Amino acid sequence: MNLFSFLAQNLSMVAQTAAEHAWLSVEGTMLGALVAIPFGLWAYRRPGVRRIAAAVAETIQTIPSLALLAILMIWFGMGNTTLVVALFLYALMPMLHNTVEGLLSVDPGLVDVAQALGMSRRHVMWRVQIPLAAPIILTGLRVALVTSIGIATVGVFIGAAGLGSIIYGGMQVQSAPQILAGALPAALMAIAIDGLLAFLAGRSRRRAPRRPRAALPVPALQETVKGDGLD
């Protein structure tokens, strides 16, 4: 049996398993984003907190995936919950790091001009700093999500759903077509997500406000402050 024959006979099963794999990967990563990005927005002005959080996130990142899954299994048991928690933890570091680095990379000149126009710190954050940092933040999300897709294949060893079950089943019976039927969708999924988020990061970079010329600081930010009641 070749790959095409296997897919013809098991297409619905592969499609359902791929959908479960994608959902688990996205769920764990988005939970990480809900924690890491807001925390990064708060922590970037606090170097001490930033260093401690980065050290904790980097320590988690160094733990091998199977070892982390085994540790989490003690508290969460077998199944999808343990995998989602692991993906959540692995997603923290790239998104926290990129959120902070993105905000720190914003040109102070733009912040000064925005403040000179009377914008509050909150408005400066949401109308200037976050749009400028968005490409770097999206890169962190991109890294986290592609990593989650790869790690999710290991979830089969703790009874989680996903394409790992097809791959592992193929390894048990030494079936190359079955292994490929699980590995290729995972690879294509990662490539597609990587390309989509790279495209979105490029678009956000083109739409971000630019540094104004020295002689004309105000017009360059007029679009930025529209809607804030500051015109």
LOKENU-199150 format. One line per field, with one value per residue: residue in one letter; x, y, z of N, C-alpha, C in turn. Coordinates in steps of 0.05 Angstrom, whole numbers, padded with zeros to 5 digits, always signed. Layout:
selum = (A, ...)
n_xx = (X, ...)
n_yy = (Y, ...)
n_zz = (Z, ...)
ca_xx = (X, ...)
ca_yy = (Y, ...)
ca_zz = (Z, ...)
c_xx = (X, ...)
c_yy = (Y, ...)
c_zz = (Z, ...)
This chain:
selum = (M, N, L, F, S, F, L, A, Q, N, L, S, M, V, A, Q, T, A, A, E, H, A, W, L, S, V, E, G, T, M, L, G, A, L, V, A, I, P, F, G, L, W, A, Y, R, R, P, G, V, R, R, I, A, A, A, V, A, E, T, I, Q, T, I, P, S, L, A, L, L, A, I, L, M, I, W, F, G, M, G, N, T, T, L, V, V, A, L, F, L, Y, A, L, M, P, M, L, H, N, T, V, E, G, L, L, S, V, D, P, G, L, V, D, V, A, Q, A, L, G, M, S, R, R, H, V, M, W, R, V, Q, I, P, L, A, A, P, I, I, L, T, G, L, R, V, A, L, V, T, S, I, G, I, A, T, V, G, V, F, I, G, A, A, G, L, G, S, I, I, Y, G, G, M, Q, V, Q, S, A, P, Q, I, L, A, G, A, L, P, A, A, L, M, A, I, A, I, D, G, L, L, A, F, L, A, G, R, S, R, R, R, A, P, R, R, P, R, A, A, L, P, V, P, A, L, Q, E, T, V, K, G, D, G, L, D)
n_xx = (+00017, +00012, +00023, -00020, -00060, -00069, -00088, -00134, -00166, -00170, -00184, -00223, -00213, -00159, -00167, -00201, -00168, -00126, -00153, -00165, -00113, -00096, -00132, -00118, -00065, -00072, -00106, -00073, -00032, -00059, -00079, -00031, -00017, -00056, -00038, +00018, +00025, -00007, +00020, +00072, +00064, +00054, +00101, +00145, +00163, +00186, +00242, +00263, +00221, +00214, +00262, +00260, +00213, +00227, +00270, +00243, +00208, +00245, +00270, +00229, +00225, +00270, +00261, +00255, +00204, +00177, +00191, +00168, +00114, +00107, +00115, +00072, +00030, +00024, -00007, -00050, -00066, -00077, -00086, -00118, -00118, -00070, -00033, -00049, -00038, +00018, +00032, +00014, +00051, +00100, +00091, +00096, +00148, +00169, +00130, +00126, +00179, +00182, +00142, +00160, +00210, +00192, +00164, +00206, +00236, +00212, +00217, +00240, +00232, +00183, +00148, +00157, +00138, +00084, +00069, +00078, +00037, -00004, -00024, -00045, -00010, -00034, -00059, -00014, +00010, -00029, -00039, +00009, +00057, +00042, +00022, +00071, +00103, +00077, +00093, +00137, +00114, +00077, +00113, +00133, +00085, +00081, +00127, +00114, +00066, +00080, +00118, +00085, +00053, +00090, +00105, +00057, +00051, +00077, +00043, +00015, +00038, +00019, -00033, -00062, -00101, -00091, -00044, -00001, -00018, -00029, +00022, +00051, +00023, +00036, +00090, +00091, +00072, +00107, +00097, +00108, +00074, +00032, +00059, +00076, +00026, +00011, +00054, +00062, +00014, +00021, +00069, +00055, +00015, +00045, +00078, +00040, +00016, +00061, +00072, +00025, +00024, +00072, +00059, +00018, +00049, +00083, +00045, +00027, +00073, +00079, +00036, +00045, +00057, +00104, +00169, +00167, +00192, +00242, +00229, +00175, +00140, +00086, +00046, +00059, +00039, -00014, -00055, -00049, -00069, -00121, -00189, -00179, -00196, -00162, -00148)
n_yy = (-00024, +00044, +00114, +00145, +00107, +00093, +00143, +00148, +00108, +00123, +00176, +00209, +00198, +00217, +00271, +00287, +00277, +00312, +00360, +00359, +00361, +00411, +00444, +00433, +00452, +00507, +00522, +00514, +00551, +00600, +00607, +00615, +00663, +00697, +00705, +00717, +00762, +00807, +00809, +00820, +00872, +00899, +00889, +00910, +00960, +00950, +00930, +00893, +00856, +00839, +00811, +00769, +00742, +00728, +00693, +00651, +00634, +00619, +00577, +00539, +00530, +00501, +00450, +00383, +00360, +00311, +00300, +00344, +00334, +00286, +00302, +00339, +00304, +00279, +00313, +00328, +00283, +00232, +00250, +00303, +00351, +00354, +00359, +00409, +00444, +00438, +00459, +00511, +00528, +00524, +00563, +00611, +00635, +00653, +00690, +00726, +00746, +00769, +00807, +00844, +00858, +00880, +00926, +00953, +00965, +01007, +01070, +01122, +01175, +01178, +01166, +01210, +01252, +01238, +01244, +01298, +01317, +01312, +01263, +01211, +01164, +01114, +01120, +01129, +01079, +01044, +01068, +01081, +01052, +00996, +00985, +00993, +00955, +00909, +00874, +00846, +00823, +00790, +00756, +00728, +00701, +00670, +00636, +00609, +00582, +00549, +00518, +00493, +00461, +00423, +00400, +00379, +00331, +00295, +00286, +00239, +00201, +00210, +00199, +00237, +00269, +00277, +00284, +00254, +00204, +00176, +00175, +00146, +00099, +00080, +00072, +00029, -00013, -00011, +00019, +00057, +00090, +00102, +00130, +00174, +00195, +00218, +00251, +00287, +00321, +00348, +00375, +00407, +00437, +00467, +00496, +00526, +00557, +00586, +00615, +00646, +00678, +00704, +00735, +00768, +00795, +00824, +00857, +00887, +00914, +00947, +00981, +01007, +01068, +01116, +01144, +01213, +01268, +01314, +01368, +01367, +01344, +01337, +01328, +01275, +01243, +01252, +01218, +01178, +01197, +01208, +01202, +01199, +01244, +01286, +01320)
n_zz = (+00000, -00018, -00003, -00026, -00032, +00021, +00041, +00010, +00031, +00084, +00090, +00115, +00169, +00174, +00162, +00205, +00248, +00237, +00242, +00297, +00317, +00299, +00327, +00382, +00382, +00369, +00412, +00459, +00446, +00441, +00492, +00518, +00493, +00513, +00564, +00561, +00526, +00547, +00597, +00581, +00560, +00606, +00636, +00609, +00622, +00670, +00691, +00729, +00741, +00689, +00678, +00715, +00698, +00646, +00656, +00682, +00641, +00602, +00627, +00630, +00576, +00564, +00583, +00562, +00517, +00525, +00578, +00605, +00593, +00620, +00673, +00680, +00673, +00721, +00751, +00717, +00691, +00639, +00570, +00531, +00560, +00590, +00548, +00525, +00568, +00570, +00519, +00526, +00566, +00537, +00499, +00525, +00530, +00476, +00461, +00504, +00505, +00453, +00455, +00494, +00471, +00423, +00440, +00465, +00421, +00395, +00366, +00406, +00392, +00365, +00406, +00439, +00406, +00403, +00456, +00462, +00431, +00466, +00479, +00523, +00566, +00559, +00509, +00477, +00481, +00457, +00407, +00383, +00402, +00405, +00351, +00324, +00347, +00332, +00287, +00309, +00354, +00329, +00304, +00348, +00362, +00317, +00320, +00367, +00354, +00310, +00336, +00373, +00340, +00324, +00375, +00391, +00365, +00397, +00436, +00434, +00466, +00516, +00512, +00483, +00432, +00360, +00304, +00318, +00334, +00287, +00264, +00303, +00304, +00252, +00259, +00294, +00263, +00223, +00176, +00124, +00090, +00126, +00166, +00137, +00125, +00172, +00184, +00140, +00137, +00186, +00177, +00132, +00155, +00193, +00158, +00129, +00170, +00187, +00140, +00135, +00183, +00176, +00132, +00154, +00192, +00158, +00134, +00178, +00190, +00146, +00153, +00200, +00238, +00216, +00231, +00238, +00196, +00218, +00211, +00204, +00247, +00266, +00224, +00208, +00247, +00249, +00229, +00265, +00314, +00304, +00321, +00375, +00398, +00400, +00360)
ca_xx = (+00000, +00027, +00011, -00045, -00080, -00076, -00105, -00160, -00181, -00172, -00184, -00239, -00199, -00136, -00177, -00210, -00144, -00111, -00169, -00160, -00085, -00095, -00146, -00102, -00042, -00082, -00116, -00051, -00017, -00075, -00079, -00005, -00017, -00073, -00022, +00045, +00025, -00013, +00041, +00094, +00057, +00057, +00127, +00167, +00174, +00195, +00265, +00267, +00200, +00219, +00284, +00251, +00194, +00242, +00285, +00224, +00198, +00267, +00274, +00208, +00230, +00292, +00253, +00246, +00175, +00167, +00195, +00147, +00088, +00107, +00111, +00045, +00011, +00020, -00029, -00073, -00074, -00074, -00106, -00114, -00113, -00041, -00020, -00055, -00022, +00046, +00034, +00012, +00076, +00120, +00084, +00101, +00174, +00172, +00111, +00134, +00204, +00178, +00126, +00178, +00230, +00178, +00159, +00232, +00248, +00198, +00232, +00231, +00223, +00154, +00134, +00159, +00120, +00057, +00064, +00077, +00010, -00023, -00034, -00039, +00007, -00050, -00062, +00012, +00014, -00047, -00040, +00036, +00076, +00033, +00024, +00099, +00114, +00060, +00107, +00154, +00096, +00067, +00134, +00132, +00062, +00088, +00145, +00100, +00046, +00094, +00130, +00063, +00045, +00110, +00105, +00032, +00054, +00087, +00021, +00005, +00050, +00003, -00061, -00075, -00109, -00073, -00031, +00019, -00029, -00025, +00051, +00060, +00011, +00052, +00116, +00087, +00068, +00128, +00083, +00117, +00052, +00017, +00075, +00074, -00001, +00010, +00075, +00059, -00005, +00033, +00089, +00041, +00002, +00065, +00087, +00017, +00013, +00084, +00069, +00003, +00032, +00093, +00045, +00005, +00070, +00091, +00024, +00027, +00097, +00074, +00015, +00053, +00065, +00133, +00181, +00164, +00215, +00247, +00216, +00146, +00133, +00058, +00030, +00065, +00024, -00042, -00072, -00047, -00084, -00149, -00206, -00173, -00206, -00139, -00143)
ca_yy = (+00000, +00069, +00137, +00153, +00086, +00096, +00166, +00142, +00090, +00134, +00205, +00222, +00195, +00234, +00298, +00292, +00277, +00337, +00382, +00358, +00369, +00440, +00456, +00431, +00470, +00534, +00526, +00518, +00575, +00624, +00611, +00627, +00691, +00713, +00711, +00728, +00788, +00828, +00811, +00834, +00900, +00911, +00885, +00921, +00984, +00941, +00912, +00871, +00837, +00828, +00792, +00745, +00728, +00716, +00670, +00629, +00624, +00605, +00551, +00520, +00523, +00482, +00423, +00367, +00358, +00286, +00303, +00362, +00320, +00266, +00317, +00350, +00282, +00273, +00330, +00331, +00257, +00227, +00262, +00329, +00373, +00355, +00370, +00437, +00458, +00438, +00478, +00537, +00535, +00528, +00587, +00636, +00648, +00668, +00713, +00746, +00758, +00786, +00830, +00863, +00868, +00897, +00952, +00967, +00973, +01030, +01095, +01141, +01200, +01176, +01168, +01238, +01268, +01231, +01256, +01327, +01323, +01311, +01236, +01199, +01140, +01092, +01125, +01125, +01050, +01031, +01081, +01084, +01031, +00969, +00982, +00991, +00929, +00887, +00854, +00830, +00807, +00768, +00736, +00711, +00683, +00652, +00616, +00593, +00565, +00529, +00499, +00477, +00440, +00401, +00387, +00365, +00304, +00278, +00281, +00211, +00185, +00214, +00194, +00260, +00266, +00291, +00268, +00235, +00177, +00163, +00170, +00125, +00074, +00072, +00062, +00003, -00033, -00006, +00026, +00084, +00107, +00112, +00150, +00199, +00206, +00235, +00271, +00307, +00342, +00365, +00393, +00427, +00455, +00486, +00514, +00544, +00576, +00603, +00634, +00664, +00697, +00721, +00754, +00787, +00811, +00842, +00878, +00905, +00931, +00968, +00999, +01020, +01095, +01120, +01167, +01238, +01284, +01332, +01393, +01364, +01322, +01333, +01314, +01247, +01228, +01261, +01195, +01161, +01208, +01211, +01184, +01201, +01269, +01303, +01337)
ca_zz = (+00000, -00019, +00011, -00037, -00025, +00050, +00044, -00002, +00049, +00111, +00087, +00136, +00195, +00174, +00164, +00232, +00266, +00231, +00254, +00326, +00321, +00295, +00349, +00406, +00379, +00371, +00439, +00477, +00440, +00447, +00521, +00524, +00484, +00532, +00588, +00556, +00513, +00567, +00617, +00568, +00558, +00633, +00648, +00594, +00637, +00697, +00684, +00748, +00735, +00662, +00679, +00729, +00681, +00624, +00666, +00687, +00615, +00588, +00641, +00620, +00548, +00562, +00591, +00539, +00515, +00538, +00607, +00615, +00592, +00642, +00699, +00680, +00674, +00749, +00761, +00698, +00680, +00611, +00552, +00517, +00579, +00595, +00524, +00523, +00588, +00561, +00497, +00539, +00579, +00517, +00484, +00540, +00525, +00451, +00460, +00524, +00496, +00430, +00463, +00507, +00451, +00404, +00452, +00469, +00395, +00384, +00365, +00427, +00379, +00359, +00432, +00448, +00390, +00411, +00482, +00457, +00421, +00488, +00482, +00548, +00564, +00548, +00481, +00464, +00480, +00438, +00381, +00371, +00409, +00397, +00322, +00315, +00357, +00323, +00271, +00326, +00370, +00311, +00300, +00372, +00359, +00295, +00330, +00387, +00342, +00295, +00356, +00385, +00321, +00326, +00401, +00394, +00355, +00418, +00455, +00432, +00488, +00541, +00505, +00471, +00403, +00341, +00283, +00329, +00336, +00261, +00261, +00322, +00294, +00229, +00268, +00306, +00242, +00203, +00151, +00115, +00081, +00149, +00179, +00121, +00126, +00196, +00185, +00120, +00145, +00207, +00164, +00116, +00174, +00204, +00136, +00123, +00192, +00186, +00118, +00141, +00203, +00164, +00115, +00172, +00204, +00138, +00130, +00201, +00188, +00126, +00163, +00225, +00235, +00211, +00245, +00222, +00191, +00240, +00206, +00203, +00265, +00272, +00203, +00206, +00267, +00250, +00226, +00289, +00336, +00297, +00337, +00403, +00408, +00405, +00337)
c_xx = (+00018, +00011, -00017, -00067, -00088, -00094, -00133, -00178, -00187, -00174, -00199, -00225, -00175, -00145, -00186, -00187, -00128, -00126, -00165, -00132, -00083, -00109, -00130, -00078, -00051, -00092, -00094, -00036, -00033, -00078, -00053, -00005, -00034, -00058, +00003, +00044, +00016, +00008, +00065, +00089, +00060, +00086, +00150, +00179, +00186, +00218, +00268, +00246, +00206, +00241, +00275, +00232, +00208, +00258, +00267, +00215, +00220, +00273, +00254, +00215, +00252, +00285, +00244, +00216, +00164, +00170, +00173, +00120, +00086, +00102, +00082, +00024, +00005, -00004, -00054, -00081, -00068, -00094, -00099, -00107, -00083, -00026, -00025, -00040, +00007, +00050, +00032, +00038, +00099, +00115, +00092, +00126, +00176, +00154, +00118, +00159, +00198, +00160, +00143, +00198, +00217, +00173, +00185, +00244, +00234, +00215, +00223, +00222, +00194, +00138, +00134, +00140, +00091, +00050, +00062, +00050, -00011, -00035, -00026, -00021, -00008, -00053, -00036, +00017, -00003, -00046, -00013, +00053, +00067, +00033, +00052, +00111, +00100, +00076, +00124, +00137, +00085, +00088, +00136, +00109, +00068, +00106, +00131, +00081, +00059, +00107, +00108, +00054, +00064, +00108, +00079, +00033, +00063, +00065, +00009, +00015, +00035, -00027, -00076, -00082, -00088, -00059, -00010, +00009, -00026, +00005, +00060, +00048, +00027, +00079, +00113, +00084, +00088, +00116, +00091, +00093, +00036, +00033, +00074, +00047, -00005, +00030, +00071, +00038, +00006, +00053, +00075, +00026, +00021, +00074, +00065, +00014, +00037, +00081, +00047, +00011, +00055, +00080, +00032, +00026, +00080, +00071, +00024, +00051, +00093, +00054, +00023, +00061, +00095, +00143, +00178, +00191, +00217, +00232, +00186, +00137, +00103, +00043, +00035, +00048, -00006, -00061, -00072, -00066, -00113, -00166, -00201, -00184, -00185, -00133, -00152)
c_yy = (+00025, +00091, +00143, +00132, +00088, +00120, +00162, +00126, +00103, +00164, +00219, +00221, +00214, +00263, +00305, +00294, +00303, +00361, +00383, +00368, +00400, +00454, +00456, +00451, +00499, +00541, +00532, +00544, +00600, +00629, +00623, +00657, +00708, +00720, +00726, +00756, +00810, +00831, +00825, +00864, +00914, +00910, +00900, +00946, +00976, +00921, +00889, +00849, +00823, +00807, +00766, +00728, +00714, +00692, +00646, +00616, +00609, +00578, +00530, +00511, +00503, +00453, +00407, +00362, +00333, +00288, +00322, +00349, +00300, +00280, +00327, +00328, +00274, +00288, +00330, +00304, +00254, +00243, +00290, +00351, +00376, +00367, +00400, +00453, +00459, +00458, +00507, +00546, +00540, +00554, +00613, +00650, +00664, +00693, +00734, +00761, +00777, +00810, +00851, +00875, +00886, +00924, +00967, +00977, +00998, +01055, +01114, +01167, +01200, +01179, +01197, +01256, +01263, +01244, +01286, +01335, +01321, +01283, +01225, +01175, +01117, +01095, +01121, +01095, +01038, +01042, +01083, +01059, +01003, +00966, +00979, +00964, +00905, +00866, +00835, +00812, +00784, +00747, +00717, +00691, +00662, +00629, +00598, +00573, +00543, +00508, +00481, +00455, +00417, +00385, +00370, +00336, +00284, +00271, +00253, +00194, +00189, +00212, +00217, +00255, +00280, +00272, +00249, +00207, +00162, +00156, +00146, +00098, +00063, +00061, +00034, -00019, -00030, +00000, +00055, +00101, +00118, +00134, +00176, +00211, +00223, +00257, +00294, +00328, +00360, +00385, +00414, +00447, +00476, +00506, +00535, +00566, +00596, +00624, +00654, +00686, +00715, +00743, +00776, +00806, +00832, +00864, +00897, +00923, +00953, +00989, +01014, +01049, +01097, +01143, +01191, +01251, +01305, +01358, +01392, +01341, +01317, +01319, +01284, +01230, +01236, +01237, +01178, +01171, +01213, +01192, +01186, +01227, +01289, +01322, +01366)
c_zz = (+00000, -00004, +00001, -00032, +00004, +00054, +00032, +00016, +00076, +00111, +00109, +00163, +00196, +00177, +00192, +00251, +00262, +00244, +00285, +00333, +00319, +00319, +00375, +00405, +00382, +00399, +00459, +00472, +00446, +00477, +00530, +00516, +00503, +00557, +00581, +00544, +00533, +00588, +00606, +00566, +00585, +00643, +00633, +00606, +00664, +00693, +00703, +00743, +00709, +00663, +00693, +00711, +00658, +00633, +00671, +00661, +00600, +00601, +00632, +00592, +00545, +00570, +00566, +00540, +00529, +00569, +00618, +00614, +00615, +00669, +00701, +00683, +00703, +00760, +00743, +00686, +00650, +00594, +00543, +00536, +00585, +00572, +00521, +00543, +00580, +00538, +00507, +00551, +00558, +00501, +00499, +00532, +00499, +00450, +00480, +00515, +00473, +00436, +00475, +00487, +00431, +00415, +00457, +00443, +00383, +00387, +00387, +00415, +00373, +00385, +00442, +00432, +00398, +00438, +00480, +00446, +00442, +00492, +00510, +00544, +00552, +00518, +00465, +00461, +00457, +00410, +00367, +00377, +00400, +00367, +00312, +00324, +00346, +00306, +00288, +00344, +00354, +00305, +00324, +00371, +00338, +00305, +00350, +00374, +00325, +00314, +00367, +00366, +00321, +00352, +00404, +00384, +00377, +00438, +00455, +00456, +00515, +00534, +00493, +00442, +00386, +00322, +00293, +00331, +00310, +00257, +00278, +00313, +00270, +00238, +00280, +00285, +00220, +00176, +00144, +00105, +00105, +00164, +00164, +00122, +00151, +00195, +00164, +00127, +00167, +00195, +00148, +00133, +00185, +00182, +00130, +00145, +00192, +00164, +00124, +00161, +00193, +00146, +00132, +00185, +00184, +00133, +00153, +00201, +00168, +00136, +00188, +00219, +00232, +00228, +00228, +00217, +00213, +00236, +00207, +00221, +00267, +00250, +00202, +00225, +00268, +00247, +00251, +00311, +00329, +00313, +00366, +00415, +00413, +00383, +00343)
